Structure formats: structure tokens, C-alpha cells
Amino acid sequence: MKTIELELPDELKADNQELKTFLAAKLFEAGRLTMSQAARSAGYTISEFMDLLKNYNVSVINHPASDLESDVSNARESIR
């Protein structure tokens, strides 16, 4: 696992846990981490992390529309 050091202004008023959660949420949103990886890196269970995502305006469902269209098409084919 990668560890980074980041200098932030004192005015930010954010503790380490909040910063880890924010970064994990945004990396999940960007598709760089899976839900499981993001939750683990922030120190939460998947359920806890899912509950926290709303604080960062990140959707729990993180799939592009093109994937949804493909999923619907595949589902229709499987019921025929």
C-alpha cells in the first residue's frame, strides 16, 4: 500500500481521517479504486463507507451509462 505525505494549510481544519475518507471517496468516484479498496484505505467497512459517500456528493452506484445500457441489453437477451 502506498503512503503519502501532504502539506496543507492550517486553515483547512480537517483531521487525518476526514482527509483519508475524502481522498478515498474521490478516487472511488473517478474509478481509480473499487468500493472495497476505497473503504479499506479509509479504514471503514464497505457499509460504513457507502453511508459516508453522500457527505462528498459521490454516488454509491459508480457505473457509466454505457455500462448500464449494456447490462440492460444483456439482461433482455438472457430472458429470451
TIMI-2910 file (N, C-alpha, C, CB; in pm, 1 decimal, decimal comma, always signed):
<rs>
+----------+----------+----------+----------+----------+----------+----------+----------+----------+----------+----------+----------+------+
!      n_x !      n_y !      n_z !     ca_x !     ca_y !     ca_z !      c_x !      c_y !      c_z !     cb_x !     cb_y !     cb_z ! resn !
+----------+----------+----------+----------+----------+----------+----------+----------+----------+----------+----------+----------+------+
!    +84,3 !   -117,5 !     +0,0 !     +0,0 !     +0,0 !     +0,0 !    +89,0 !   +124,1 !     +0,0 !    -96,0 !     -0,3 !   +121,8 !  Met !
!    +49,8 !   +224,1 !    -75,7 !   +127,7 !   +347,4 !    -88,5 !    +92,7 !   +444,8 !    +25,0 !   +102,0 !   +413,7 !   -226,5 !  Lys !
!   +194,1 !   +509,5 !    +79,5 !   +176,6 !   +612,3 !   +181,6 !   +229,1 !   +742,9 !   +124,5 !   +250,3 !   +574,7 !   +315,1 !  Thr !
!   +153,1 !   +851,4 !   +147,6 !   +197,1 !   +982,0 !   +100,0 !   +201,0 !  +1080,2 !   +216,2 !   +104,3 !  +1034,0 !    -11,9 !  Ile !
!   +279,0 !  +1184,3 !   +196,4 !   +283,0 !  +1294,5 !   +291,8 !   +237,6 !  +1417,8 !   +216,7 !   +426,6 !  +1314,0 !   +354,6 !  Glu !
!   +146,3 !  +1492,7 !   +276,2 !    +87,4 !  +1607,8 !   +209,7 !    +81,2 !  +1724,3 !   +307,3 !    -53,3 !  +1574,3 !   +155,1 !  Leu !
!   +135,3 !  +1837,7 !   +266,0 !   +129,2 !  +1957,0 !   +349,9 !     +8,4 !  +2039,8 !   +310,3 !   +259,2 !  +2040,4 !   +338,0 !  Glu !
!    -74,3 !  +2072,4 !   +409,1 !   -195,4 !  +2150,9 !   +385,4 !   -195,9 !  +2270,8 !   +479,7 !   -323,5 !  +2064,1 !   +405,3 !  Leu !
!   -261,3 !  +2378,4 !   +439,1 !   -264,8 !  +2495,7 !   +526,5 !   -341,7 !  +2465,6 !   +655,5 !   -328,7 !  +2615,2 !   +453,2 !  Pro !
!   -298,8 !  +2527,5 !   +765,8 !   -364,3 !  +2507,5 !   +895,2 !   -511,6 !  +2548,1 !   +890,9 !   -291,6 !  +2586,9 !  +1003,7 !  Asp !
!   -545,1 !  +2641,5 !   +804,4 !   -682,7 !  +2690,9 !   +796,0 !   -781,3 !  +2585,1 !   +747,5 !   -688,3 !  +2810,2 !   +704,2 !  Glu !
!   -731,6 !  +2477,6 !   +690,4 !   -819,3 !  +2374,5 !   +635,5 !   -906,3 !  +2309,7 !   +742,8 !   -736,9 !  +2268,2 !   +565,5 !  Leu !
!   -855,9 !  +2297,0 !   +861,7 !   -932,5 !  +2241,1 !   +974,2 !   -991,6 !  +2103,9 !   +942,4 !  -1044,3 !  +2336,4 !  +1013,3 !  Lys !
!   -912,6 !  +2014,8 !   +889,0 !   -957,1 !  +1878,8 !   +860,5 !   -860,3 !  +1782,1 !   +926,6 !   -966,1 !  +1852,8 !   +706,8 !  Ala !
!   -915,3 !  +1680,9 !   +993,1 !   -826,4 !  +1582,7 !  +1055,4 !   -787,2 !  +1475,0 !   +954,3 !   -894,1 !  +1518,6 !  +1178,7 !  Asp !
!   -691,9 !  +1392,6 !   +992,1 !   -639,5 !  +1290,9 !   +900,6 !   -747,0 !  +1195,6 !   +851,3 !   -530,0 !  +1212,3 !   +968,1 !  Asn !
!   -840,0 !  +1155,7 !   +939,5 !   -944,5 !  +1061,8 !   +898,9 !  -1035,2 !  +1123,7 !   +793,0 !  -1027,4 !  +1018,0 !  +1020,4 !  Gln !
!  -1070,1 !  +1248,9 !   +812,1 !  -1155,2 !  +1316,6 !   +713,1 !  -1083,8 !  +1326,1 !   +577,8 !  -1194,3 !  +1458,2 !   +762,9 !  Glu !
!   -956,1 !  +1354,5 !   +579,3 !   -880,0 !  +1364,7 !   +455,0 !   -866,7 !  +1229,3 !   +386,1 !   -741,6 !  +1422,8 !   +482,6 !  Leu !
!   -843,1 !  +1123,6 !   +463,1 !   -835,9 !   +989,6 !   +404,4 !   -969,3 !   +950,9 !   +341,9 !   -795,1 !   +886,0 !   +510,7 !  Lys !
!  -1078,3 !   +982,6 !   +410,9 !  -1211,0 !   +948,0 !   +359,7 !  -1241,9 !  +1026,1 !   +232,6 !  -1318,5 !   +975,0 !   +465,9 !  Thr !
!  -1209,7 !  +1154,4 !   +232,4 !  -1233,2 !  +1237,6 !   +114,0 !  -1155,7 !  +1184,4 !     -6,3 !  -1193,5 !  +1383,6 !   +142,1 !  Phe !
!  -1028,6 !  +1155,8 !    +14,2 !   -945,7 !  +1106,4 !    -95,4 !   -996,4 !   +971,4 !   -146,3 !   -799,6 !  +1094,4 !    -50,5 !  Leu !
!  -1030,0 !   +882,5 !    -56,1 !  -1081,8 !   +752,1 !    -95,9 !  -1213,3 !   +767,1 !   -173,1 !  -1102,2 !   +662,6 !    +27,6 !  Ala !
!  -1301,3 !   +856,0 !   -128,0 !  -1429,1 !   +877,8 !   -195,4 !  -1407,7 !   +930,6 !   -336,5 !  -1516,2 !   +975,1 !   -115,4 !  Ala !
!  -1318,6 !  +1024,4 !   -351,2 !  -1295,2 !  +1083,2 !   -483,0 !  -1222,7 !   +986,0 !   -576,8 !  -1214,3 !  +1212,0 !   -469,2 !  Lys !
!  -1133,6 !   +903,2 !   -522,7 !  -1068,7 !   +801,6 !   -606,4 !  -1169,1 !   +694,6 !   -649,8 !   -950,9 !   +736,4 !   -530,5 !  Leu !
!  -1265,1 !   +663,0 !   -562,2 !  -1372,3 !   +571,4 !   -600,0 !  -1458,5 !   +634,4 !   -709,4 !  -1458,8 !   +534,7 !   -477,0 !  Phe !
!  -1493,9 !   +760,1 !   -690,8 !  -1576,3 !   +831,3 !   -789,3 !  -1508,1 !   +835,3 !   -926,0 !  -1605,7 !   +974,5 !   -741,0 !  Glu !
!  -1377,8 !   +850,7 !   -926,7 !  -1301,8 !   +858,0 !  -1051,4 !  -1277,5 !   +720,0 !  -1113,2 !  -1169,0 !   +927,2 !  -1026,7 !  Ala !
!  -1318,5 !   +615,1 !  -1042,3 !  -1298,5 !   +480,7 !  -1094,3 !  -1158,2 !   +427,3 !  -1073,3 !  -1330,3 !   +478,3 !  -1238,8 !  Gly !
!  -1082,0 !   +492,7 !   -989,3 !   -943,8 !   +450,5 !   -963,8 !   -935,1 !   +344,5 !   -855,3 !   -859,1 !   +569,9 !   -924,7 !  Arg !
!  -1036,7 !   +339,4 !   -766,3 !  -1044,5 !   +237,9 !   -661,4 !  -1181,5 !   +172,4 !   -665,4 !  -1017,2 !   +299,7 !   -521,7 !  Leu !
!  -1187,1 !    +45,9 !   -630,6 !  -1316,2 !    -19,7 !   -613,9 !  -1375,2 !    +25,7 !   -480,6 !  -1302,2 !   -176,0 !   -619,7 !  Thr !
!  -1501,7 !     -6,2 !   -459,9 !  -1565,0 !    +27,5 !   -332,6 !  -1488,6 !    -35,9 !   -217,1 !  -1712,1 !    -18,3 !   -331,2 !  Met !
!  -1452,8 !   -162,1 !   -233,1 !  -1380,7 !   -233,8 !   -129,0 !  -1244,6 !   -170,5 !   -100,2 !  -1362,9 !   -379,4 !   -168,9 !  Ser !
!  -1170,3 !   -137,9 !   -204,9 !  -1039,0 !    -74,8 !   -187,0 !  -1051,3 !    +61,5 !   -119,6 !   -968,2 !    -59,7 !   -322,2 !  Gln !
!  -1148,4 !   +139,0 !   -162,2 !  -1167,4 !   +272,9 !   -105,3 !  -1204,8 !   +264,6 !    +42,3 !  -1275,8 !   +349,5 !   -182,8 !  Ala !
!  -1299,3 !   +175,2 !    +73,9 !  -1341,3 !   +159,7 !   +213,4 !  -1223,4 !   +117,9 !   +300,4 !  -1454,9 !    +56,3 !   +224,7 !  Ala !
!  -1149,2 !    +19,1 !   +253,3 !  -1034,5 !    -31,6 !   +329,7 !   -929,4 !    +77,5 !   +349,9 !   -971,5 !   -152,7 !   +258,2 !  Arg !
!   -899,8 !   +153,0 !   +245,0 !   -795,2 !   +255,9 !   +256,5 !   -835,8 !   +368,5 !   +351,0 !   -763,0 !   +313,8 !   +118,9 !  Ser !
!   -966,1 !   +391,7 !   +365,2 !  -1013,5 !   +495,7 !   +456,7 !  -1037,4 !   +440,9 !   +597,4 !  -1142,1 !   +558,2 !   +403,0 !  Ala !
!  -1029,1 !   +307,5 !   +612,2 !  -1044,2 !   +248,4 !   +744,5 !  -1187,4 !   +217,6 !   +783,5 !   -985,5 !   +338,5 !   +845,3 !  Gly !
!  -1272,9 !   +192,7 !   +685,6 !  -1414,1 !   +164,7 !   +711,7 !  -1454,5 !    +30,6 !   +652,0 !  -1502,5 !   +276,5 !   +655,3 !  Tyr !
!  -1567,2 !    -21,1 !   +700,6 !  -1628,7 !   -133,8 !   +632,4 !  -1694,7 !    -77,7 !   +506,1 !  -1733,2 !   -209,0 !   +725,5 !  Thr !
!  -1731,6 !   -165,5 !   +414,3 !  -1797,0 !   -119,8 !   +291,8 !  -1927,4 !    -48,9 !   +325,8 !  -1823,3 !   -238,2 !   +196,0 !  Ile !
!  -2003,7 !   -104,1 !   +416,8 !  -2131,2 !    -43,3 !   +456,1 !  -2111,3 !    +96,6 !   +514,5 !  -2203,0 !   -132,3 !   +557,7 !  Ser !
!  -2014,4 !   +110,5 !   +602,5 !  -1985,8 !   +241,6 !   +662,2 !  -1943,5 !   +341,4 !   +554,9 !  -1875,8 !   +229,5 !   +769,9 !  Glu !
!  -1856,4 !   +296,0 !   +464,7 !  -1806,1 !   +384,2 !   +359,5 !  -1919,7 !   +428,8 !   +267,0 !  -1695,9 !   +313,4 !   +278,3 !  Phe !
!  -2008,1 !   +335,9 !   +232,9 !  -2122,0 !   +370,5 !   +147,3 !  -2206,6 !   +480,1 !   +211,9 !  -2208,6 !   +246,0 !   +119,4 !  Met !
!  -2225,4 !   +470,6 !   +343,2 !  -2302,4 !   +573,4 !   +414,7 !  -2232,9 !   +709,3 !   +411,1 !  -2325,0 !   +530,8 !   +559,8 !  Asp !
!  -2100,7 !   +709,9 !   +410,7 !  -2024,2 !   +834,5 !   +412,3 !  -2014,2 !   +902,2 !   +275,8 !  -1886,4 !   +807,8 !   +464,2 !  Leu !
!  -2033,0 !   +827,4 !   +168,0 !  -2016,4 !   +884,0 !    +34,0 !  -2106,4 !  +1003,9 !     +8,4 !  -2043,6 !   +778,5 !    -69,7 !  Leu !
!  -2224,5 !  +1003,5 !    +66,9 !  -2316,3 !  +1116,5 !    +44,6 !  -2258,4 !  +1248,0 !    +96,7 !  -2451,3 !  +1089,2 !   +112,2 !  Lys !
!  -2170,6 !  +1240,1 !   +196,9 !  -2108,1 !  +1361,2 !   +251,2 !  -2014,8 !  +1428,3 !   +150,2 !  -2030,4 !  +1327,4 !   +378,1 !  Asn !
!  -1975,3 !  +1351,7 !    +48,6 !  -1882,0 !  +1401,8 !    -52,3 !  -1946,3 !  +1408,5 !   -190,8 !  -1757,9 !  +1313,5 !    -57,1 !  Tyr !
!  -2080,6 !  +1400,7 !   -192,6 !  -2156,5 !  +1404,6 !   -318,7 !  -2109,1 !  +1299,5 !   -418,6 !  -2145,8 !  +1542,7 !   -381,7 !  Asn !
!  -2081,5 !  +1180,5 !   -367,8 !  -2037,1 !  +1069,1 !   -451,1 !  -2146,1 !   +962,3 !   -447,4 !  -1898,7 !  +1011,7 !   -402,0 !  Val !
!  -2187,9 !   +917,6 !   -564,4 !  -2290,5 !   +814,9 !   -574,6 !  -2232,8 !   +678,0 !   -543,3 !  -2353,1 !   +815,3 !   -713,7 !  Ser !
!  -2311,6 !   +597,4 !   -474,9 !  -2272,4 !   +459,8 !   -445,8 !  -2264,9 !   +380,2 !   -575,8 !  -2371,9 !   +393,8 !   -346,8 !  Val !
!  -2353,8 !   +412,4 !   -668,1 !  -2354,1 !   +347,2 !   -799,3 !  -2260,8 !   +426,8 !   -887,9 !  -2499,1 !   +338,5 !   -861,2 !  Ile !
!  -2152,2 !   +363,9 !   -924,8 !  -2047,0 !   +435,3 !   -995,8 !  -2015,8 !   +365,5 !  -1128,2 !  -1920,0 !   +445,3 !   -908,7 !  Asn !
!  -2116,8 !   +360,9 !  -1214,8 !  -2100,1 !   +296,4 !  -1344,6 !  -2138,2 !   +394,8 !  -1453,9 !  -2185,6 !   +167,0 !  -1354,7 !  His !
!  -2063,3 !   +398,7 !  -1561,7 !  -2100,7 !   +485,6 !  -1672,9 !  -2231,6 !   +438,4 !  -1737,0 !  -1988,2 !   +489,6 !  -1777,9 !  Pro !
!  -2303,6 !   +531,0 !  -1796,5 !  -2431,6 !   +499,6 !  -1860,3 !  -2416,1 !   +391,3 !  -1966,2 !  -2491,8 !   +625,0 !  -1922,9 !  Ala !
!  -2304,2 !   +389,4 !  -2034,4 !  -2282,0 !   +288,5 !  -2137,7 !  -2281,9 !   +147,7 !  -2077,8 !  -2149,4 !   +315,1 !  -2210,7 !  Ser !
!  -2230,2 !   +133,3 !  -1954,9 !  -2234,0 !     +3,0 !  -1887,9 !  -2377,0 !    -36,5 !  -1855,9 !  -2150,0 !     +5,6 !  -1759,4 !  Asp !
!  -2456,9 !    +59,4 !  -1813,9 !  -2596,6 !    +31,7 !  -1781,5 !  -2671,9 !    -15,3 !  -1905,7 !  -2664,2 !   +156,6 !  -1722,1 !  Leu !
!  -2649,7 !    +51,9 !  -2017,6 !  -2714,6 !    +12,2 !  -2142,3 !  -2675,7 !   -130,6 !  -2179,9 !  -2677,4 !   +109,2 !  -2255,8 !  Glu !
!  -2549,8 !   -163,1 !  -2165,0 !  -2501,5 !   -297,3 !  -2194,5 !  -2563,3 !   -398,8 !  -2098,9 !  -2348,5 !   -302,4 !  -2186,1 !  Ser !
!  -2571,9 !   -364,9 !  -1970,5 !  -2631,5 !   -455,2 !  -1871,9 !  -2778,2 !   -482,7 !  -1904,0 !  -2618,8 !   -396,0 !  -1730,9 !  Asp !
!  -2852,3 !   -379,6 !  -1941,1 !  -2993,5 !   -396,2 !  -1976,1 !  -3006,9 !   -484,3 !  -2099,5 !  -3060,5 !   -259,0 !  -2000,5 !  Val !
!  -2923,8 !   -460,7 !  -2198,5 !  -2926,5 !   -541,0 !  -2320,3 !  -2896,1 !   -687,4 !  -2289,1 !  -2825,9 !   -486,4 !  -2423,0 !  Ser !
!  -2795,6 !   -711,2 !  -2207,3 !  -2760,0 !   -848,6 !  -2168,8 !  -2872,3 !   -915,5 !  -2090,4 !  -2631,3 !   -848,9 !  -2085,4 !  Asn !
!  -2937,4 !   -839,6 !  -2002,9 !  -3049,4 !   -895,4 !  -1926,5 !  -3164,4 !   -933,2 !  -2017,0 !  -3097,1 !   -796,4 !  -1821,5 !  Ala !
!  -3193,9 !   -848,3 !  -2115,6 !  -3301,2 !   -879,4 !  -2208,5 !  -3270,3 !  -1006,0 !  -2288,2 !  -3324,7 !   -762,0 !  -2303,1 !  Arg !
!  -3145,0 !  -1020,3 !  -2328,4 !  -3105,8 !  -1138,2 !  -2405,6 !  -3117,0 !  -1265,3 !  -2320,2 !  -2961,6 !  -1122,0 !  -2458,9 !  Glu !
!  -3087,4 !  -1254,1 !  -2192,2 !  -3087,1 !  -1373,3 !  -2107,1 !  -3228,5 !  -1422,9 !  -2073,9 !  -3012,1 !  -1344,0 !  -1978,6 !  Ser !
!  -3329,9 !  -1338,2 !  -2087,7 !  -3466,7 !  -1381,8 !  -2056,4 !  -3540,9 !  -1430,1 !  -2179,9 !  -3544,4 !  -1268,4 !  -1991,6 !  Ile !
!  -3480,2 !  -1424,5 !  -2294,4 !  -3544,2 !  -1470,9 !  -2417,9 !  -3535,4 !  -1618,3 !  -2432,9 !  -3483,2 !  -1405,6 !  -2537,1 !  Arg !
+----------+----------+----------+----------+----------+----------+----------+----------+----------+----------+----------+----------+------+
</rs>
